[in-house]
């Protein structure tokens, strides 16, 4: 056995082995190869996991399996019976192979799509001649697809530190990783659920393994680096290494996110602008408690939120700049009160709503010094705030909805005048959201004709469908953010019956989205509540006994004068 001069240094071409081990493997493989290193990565990974005295037998078996794959000649029926879609490592293709397999394509950097014939003791990649022998490309595609979807696998969830979860799919079949081509169907088969419309991040480090993270909430910020590291480690460990890269699956397309510096052999994650915006939006929405998920399942209770709100408001006289962080906590507190007080009948509940009104309007329009209440025995002096609105479209909507619910006409008018161009600077706001704000501002501008309102509402509706939503999760948009738009449509039409149906549907969507979550925003439907309050003031017959619709806010029975 060759002695390692420096056993801690990996072989440059087979880094899973030391230089001496790599030399030993090349020596054993030499009789079977025309090239001294070609095709040895998977074999090297197998050898690394076995004692060196077993290497000769492993090498013989490896090349015997390759020879048993044959060179073709199967009938059309035999090919269709055993063909599978297969992902292969791009660097495994030589010029001669590419010439013989011109039908192959590259779905993403580092991966090659091919057809492979599953045989009793080996797998053979089909050549152009095999494809021509089948004759019907559609039949070949369908057979490969159907056979791939029948490949068995095991599914597990891997909880990372923090709250991110990876979905792991693995199995003995060399075709398991190829199921990443149809990740939406794999996810449904593995979990019974659907992938988010934004897709998922995934790795296919070996042909036996897929690990992925659906783009559903802000935990992606924790998952992205962990998933990339996990994929790289599994790729190096093997056997059956496929790709060390991180990918994004979206609407059936695969995008590589890993950039590799070939000179330094360093890896970096470089999401395209579209994905980067989606990721930032997910993180922000999650931080604000707007999304369901594991974070929402661990939501704080009223006492905890009251303590946080008390500390934040106490800081405001010394640090008025903390208003942007304080307002969302008051909104959460107002929502959370409605878990124990679903009708909003108690004074403490009203205090939280009234303070939310004060802080929301102060955030966007400025305010004179005033006093706010967080409960019967907890009052806080508020300093004067300058008019310095942030570029935060959803915070503006929160402030506006709450002002409408609390019948604060003066504050509604001041909020209406916040420049739309400023809110357009919010990088997480989709176009439909800005159209919706424009619609509301136009409606409450009593000098504007109703035709302008209708025009802007139609623009909102058009921008909320299909591929137009590219930032926020479509599931969240449809269930939560779009519902007030649908209600406003019925409100403008003065159609009481259709408004009532739309309100009931909006609350069903709210319940479906949040499920049994205890998150503050799950306790009531803020946008529909604002539209119900608006409609009630216009003599619409609003059913105030509906869930997620606090009775004494919807009908105005709890409304009191709010300072400022």
N, C-alpha and C positions, 0 to 999 in steps of 0.2 A: 504494500500500500504506500502511495506517495505521501510524504510528510509535508504538512503545510508550513511554509516559511513564516507566514503571517495569517493565522487562522481567523483573525477578526475582520479581515478584508474580504468582501464578497468578490466573486468572479464578475468581471464587467459585462459579460454576455449572458451568464446564468447566475444572477445575483442571489438566488436562493441557495447556492452552493459556494463553498470556498474554492479558491483557484485549484487546489489539489483535488478536491472532489470533482470539480468540473472536468479537469484533465482525465480523471479516471473514467468518468461517464463517456467522454468523447472517444476514449480508447475502446470501450466496450461497444459503442455504437458505430465505430468507424466501418466495420465490414458491411453494415447495412445502409451506409449513406454515401452519396456522391459529394455532399457538402458536410464539412466537419461540425457545424452547429445547427443547421437548418432542422427545424422540427423537434428540437430537444427540450423546449421549455416545459411542456406538460410532463414529459418523461423525467426531467430533472426534479419537478415538484413531487412526483411519485417516489423517486429515489430518496429525496430528502426525508421522507416520512418512514423509510425502512432502513434496517441495518445494512451496511455496505456489503456484507457477505451475500445478501439477497439480490444485489443489483444485477448480476449477470442474468438471473432468471427473469427479473423484471424487464430487462432490455430485450431479451429473446421474445418474451410474451408480447411486448409492445409492438415490435416489428412484425411478429406473426399476425397480430390483429390487423395491422395495416395491409399486409399482403392478402389477408383473407377477404378484404373489402372488394377485391377484384377490380376489373376495369370496365365493367358494363356488360351489356348483352341481355339484360332483363327485358321481359316483354312489357308492352304498354300497360297491361293490367297489373303486372307485378310492381311496376313503378308507382302507379296510382294507388296501389294498396299500401305501400310503405313510405311514400314520400312525405316529408315534413318541411315546413318553413324552418330555416335555420339562420341564426346570427353567428357570424364567424369573426375572429379578430382580423382587422385590416392588414396588420403587419405579417400575417401568415401567408399572404398571397404573393407569389413570385410572378414575374412577367409571363412565364410559360403558363401558369395557372390562369391568369387573367385572359390570355389568348384562348384558352380552352373553355372559359366560362364567361363569355361576354354578356350573357343574360343577367349576370349578377348586378347589383346596384348597392350604393352606399347610403343607407338611411341617415347616418350621422357619422361624424368624425370617429374613426377607430372601429367602426362596425361595417360588416358586409352582409347583405341579404343574399341567401342562396337557397337552393333546394337540396335536401339531403335524404338519402334512402336508408331507412332503418332496417338493418339486416340482423339475423339471429345473433351473430357474434361481432358485428362491426357496423360502422356507419360510413356510407360513401357519399361524397358530394357529387351531385349530378353535373355533367358537362353539357356543352351546347348540343352535342350529338344526342344525349339522353333526352333533352328537352325537345329536340326535333323529332325524336322517335315517338314521343307521346302525341305530337301533332296538334293538340288542342291546348293552347296556353291557358284558357279559362278553366278547363278541366283540371289541369295541373295545379293551378293556383287554388282552386276549390278543394282539391284533395289534400294538398299540403296544409291548407288552413284547417280543414276539418280534423285531420290527424293531429295537428299541433294542439288543438283545443281539447283533445282527449288525453293529452299527456298528464299523468298523475303528479301530484305535488303535495307537500305538507306546508301548512300556513301557520305562522306564529307572529305574535306581536312582541316587539322588543322595546321596553320602556327605557328611555335614556335618562340621564340625570336632568333634573328640571321636569318638564312636562311633555317633551316631544316623544312620539312613538313611531318606530319604524315598523313597517309591514315586511315580514321576511317570508319568501316563498322559495322552497328548495325541494330537491328530489334527486333520485339516482339517474333519471333520464338526462342525456346530454342535450335535450331540447327544452328543458325547463326555462332557461334564461331567454330563449327565443320568444317566449310568451310575452315578453315586454313589448313586442310589436303591437299587441292587442291588450294593453294594460288595463283598459276599462273593463273588458270582459273578464280578465283574470281577477281583478278586484271584486267584481260582482260574484264570481264563482267562489272566491275565497272568503268573503265577508257577508255576502248577501246585500250589500249596499252599493251605492253608485259613487264613482269618483266625482269630485267637484269639477265643474266646468273648466276651472283653471288647470286641471290635470294634476300631475304629481312629479316630484323629483325622484329619480331612481338610479341605481347602479346595477350593472350586470358583471360583477367581477369574475365569475366563472360561469361555465355553461350550465352548471347545476343550481345557480342561485340568482334570485332577484331580491333586492331590498329597495323599498320605496316609501315615500312620505307624501300623502295627499296634501295638496295646497288648500287647506281648509281654514286655518287660523294662524295666529302669530307664532305658534310653536315652530314654524318653519325657520325662524331666525336661529333657533337652537339646533334644528335638525340638519340644516344644510351642510355645515362643516363636519358634524358627526357622521352623516351619511357618506360624505366624500372620503373621510378617513377610513371608515368601515370598508368602503369599496376598494380603496387602495390596498389596505391590509389583506383583504380576502383575495385580491388579485395576485398579490405577491406570494400568498400561501398556496394557492391552487388546491388541488390539481384542476386542470381544464381551464386555465386562465383565459378570460375573454377580453375584458377592457378595464383599465383602472380609472376610467373617466366617470364624471357625474353628468346625468342627462335630465332633460325636461321632456316629459310626455304631455302633449297638448293637442287634443282633437285629432289623434291618430298620427301626428307628426312628432319626430324626435329631434331635439336640439341639444348639441353638446355644449356643456357649460365649463368644461375644463380646458385650460390652456396649458400646454406643456412646453417649457423651454428646453429644447433638445440639447443645448450646450451645457446648461447647468443641471438638467434633469429635475427641475423644480416644477411644481404644479401650482396653479392658481385657479380660482373660480371666477369666471367672468360672465355673469348673466347678461343676456341681451336687454336693451332698454325696456321692452314690453314686459319682460318677466320681472325686472328689477322694480318697476313701478307696481306691479301686482304684489310683490313681496313686501314692499314698504307699506302699501295700503293694508295688507293683511295684518302686519305688525301693529299699525296705528289703530285700526278698528278693534283689534283684540285688546290692546292696552286700554282703550276707552270702554271696554266691556260691552261692545256692540255685537260680538259674535258668540254663538253657542260653542260648546266644546269643553275641554277639561278645565280651562280657566274659569268658565262660567259655572261649572259644577262645584268649584271650590269658592264660591262667591262669599264675600263678607256679610255679616248680619248687621242689623240696624245699629246695634250698640257700637260695633267696631267702626262703621261708617260715620256715626255721630261723633265719635272721638276724633277721627281723622278730620272731619269737617270743622270741628271746634278748634283744632290745632291750626288748620290752614287759615280760617277766618281770623284767628287771633294774630296771625302774622301780617295780615294785610295792611294795618296802619303803618307798620315799619317797612313793609315790602309790597307795595301795590302791584309790582310786576308779577306777583304770585297769583294774581287773579285768574290767569289762563289755566292754571293747574287746579284752582279751587272750584271754579264753576262746574266742571264735570263731576266732581265729588258730591257737590250739592244735588246735581241731577240724579246721581245714583242714589243718594239718600232719600230724595223725594219718591223715587220709584220703589225703593226698599220698604218704605213705610207702608206702602199699599199691599204688601204681603200679609201683614197682620191686620191692616185696616183697609180692606178692599173697596169700601165705599168712600174712603177719604173723609170720614166723619169726625176724626179726632183733631184737636188743636195742634198737636205736635206734627201731624201729617201736613196740615195747612202751613205751618211755620216753614217746613222744608220746601214746600212749593213756592211760598212767597219769597223766601230767600233766594231760591233758584231764579225767580223772575228778576230780583234786584241785581244779582251778580251777572246774569246773562245779558241784560240790557247795559249794565255798566261796562262789561267786557267789550261790547261792540259800539256803544254810543257815548261812553263816559257817564259820570254821575257826580252829583254833589254829595257831601258827607251825609250819612244817614245811619240808621240802626237796623240791624237784622236780628231775627230770633231763630234759634235752632231747637227750641223747646221751651217748656214753661219757665224753667229757671236758668236759661242760657241765652243771654243776649250779647251781641257783639257790635261795637261801633265800627262803621265802615268809613274809610277815608274818601276824599274826593278822588275820582279816577279820570284821567284824561281820555279824550276820544281817540283811541289808537287801536282800531279793530284788527284782529289777526286774520290771516288768510286761511280760515278754517270753515269750510262750507257746512259741515255737519254740526259744528258747534253753533253756527248761526241758525240753522234749522231748529236745533234744540231750544235756543233762546226764543225763537219766533213761535214755535209750537206752544211753549210754556206761557208766553205772553198771551196767545190766543185763548188757551185754556183758562187762564186767570182773568180774562176779559180786560186786559190792560191796554186800552186803546191808544193812550199816549205813547207807551213803549212800543206798541206795534208800529206806529207811524215813524218813530225814531229808527227802529230796526229796518223798516222798509227803505230808508235812505242810505243804508250802508252800501257803498259802491260795489256793484256786481263785478267790475273789473278787478277789484281787490280779491274777492272770493274766487275768481278764476285762477288766481295764483296758487290755489291749493292743488298740489300735485297728486293728491289721492282722490280728487273729485272727478267722477265721470261726467261727460257732457250732459247727460240727462238730469243730473243733480243740479247743475247750474241753470239749465232751462227751467227746472222746477222752482228754484229760488226766484228767477226772473218772473215766472208766472205769478207767484205770490206777491212779489213787490208791485207788479203791475195791477193786480186785482185790488190791492189796498191803496193804490193811488187813485183816488176818486176822480181825478181829472182825466184819467185814461179811458177810452171807449172800451166796451166789452169785446169788440172785435179784436182788439190787441191782446186781451186776456186769452181768448179762444185760440188765437194764432200761436201764442207762446205755450199754451197747454198742449196743442197738437205737436209742437216741436219736442216737448218733453216726452210725450208718448212715443213718437218716432225714434227718439234717441235711447229709449229704454229697452229696445228689443234686440235679441240676437247678438251678433258680433259687435254691436255698438258699445256694449259694456265691456271694458277692457281693464278695469282697475279693481273695483270691488267684486267680491264673489257674487256670481249671478244668483245663486240660491238665496243669499241674503237680500239682494236687491228685489227679487220677485216677491219674497215673503214679507219683507219689512219696509223697505224704502219706497217701493212703487205703490203700495196700498193707499196712501193718502192721495196720490195722483188719481187713481181710479175713483176714489170717493169725491174728489173735487170735480171730476167730470160730471158725476151724477148731481152734485150740488149745483153746478152752473146750469144744468138742464132743468133744475127745479123739479126733478122727478123723485117724489118722496118714496115710492115703492122700490125703485131701483137703487136709491141711496141706502135704504134699509137692507136690501139684499147685499149690496157691496160692503156695507159695514159688517154684517154678519160674516161675510167671506173673508174680510180683512182680519177679523179676530180669529177665525179658524186658521188662517195662514200663520198668524202670530203663534198660536198654540202649537201648530205642527212644527214650526221652525224651532221653538225653544223647548218643546217637550216638557219634561219634568224638572228642568233647570231651576235652580234657586237664585240665579243671577238677578240683580236688581232690574235690569231692563226686560227680564222675562215677566215681571209682575204686572205690567200694563203695556198697552200698545199706544205709545206716545203720539205718533202721527195720526192714527185713526181717532184718538181721543180729541186731538185738536180740531179735526174736521167735524166730529160729532158735536163739539162745543160750538163751533161756528154755525153748524146747521141748526142746533137747538135755538140759537139766538135769532134764526131766520124762520122760526116756527115750524121746522121740520119735526115730525113725531119720532124722536129718538128714543129707542128702548134702552133706558139707563140701567136695566137689570142684566145686561149682557156682561159676560166675563171680560176681564182686562180693561174695563171701562168704568173707573170709579164714579159712582152715581152722583156724588155731590160736587164733583168737578165737572162732569158732563152736563148736568142741569143747572150749574151755577149756584147751587144751594149753599156751598161752603165758601163762596168767594167773599173776601173782605178787602178793605182798602189796604193797599200796600204802600209803605213809605217810599218817597222818591218819585 
